[in-house]
Amino acid sequence: MSETTETTESESTIQKVPSHIVPATSYGYKMEKQGAQNIALVNGTPYPVPKFDDPYKKREWMLEHMAGAFRVFGRRGFGEGSAGHISIRDPVDPNTFWINPLGVHFSLLTASDMIHMDMDGHMLRDGNTTGSVNAAGFSIHSAFLKARPDVNAACHTHSVFGKAYSAFGKPLDMLNQDGCLFYKNQAVYTGFGGVAIEKEEGRRIAKAAGKANAIILQNHGLLTAGTTVDEAAYLYTLMERTCQCQLLADAAESDGRKKVIIPDETAEYTKFMDYDPESMYLEFQVDLGYEIAKDNSFMSFTNAKNAK
Ligand SMILES: [Zn+2]
């Protein structure tokens, strides 16, 4: 059987499957259930996403994980002067959000350094009130969180490989298993209108994103989002490396050596089985756990409680 015939048959099989029956790939692999059980055998996920009755406790947990995400970004060298920001939607007042102060190295940030803002640009008094906020950061994150009630966190930096790949204004190819998490989950904002100080630029970025959680900002960098800051941060580290892989593969391609692109069906199956909030949370705890073991000074609230 030729390769073309196989593809045609598998596509027609999928199209004929009634909606109440679980779709399967042409290999017979079923897309049955999402969740961390797909990657964690025997005892389930070592890192279930915590649930909170008290939104104030949830806020502290989110802020500590946000600061931890910065430590991971710092270790990976994502900083570029004062550029780069992470935001989280406040669980107490979801119409407000927290963002990092301008001009502090990612590797020095702690949970109690974060600034609480409303969507109109006012600083709220229950966060850090002495720092300033990156104007472009406010513009991007306020517009994005407003436009996307389905996400609770967003990450954006000027990391090198994302910035380099963004110059092409093209989505990532499905080149490897990890990259499949971006299958139908990426968008390109091609309308770079200069530094995003104007709120309108933030709105344009949010509009271009659609429902995607991974956005390439052409001639600028990367933006990722998630239901938790952990998910958004993991997706960011993965997207940066996926840009690096794509640049390496593109540069190595020649007449005698062509890239093999993963077929849609396989990419869709991999994304379905590996990409969900629980699995993304689990993935990020690997890097976060390392930061906690090395230096947990970013966990301001936990450390203050333990000191009592
Ligand atoms: Zn930027």
Residues whose N, C-alpha, C, O or C-beta is under 5 A from the ligand:
A	BS01	ZN	none
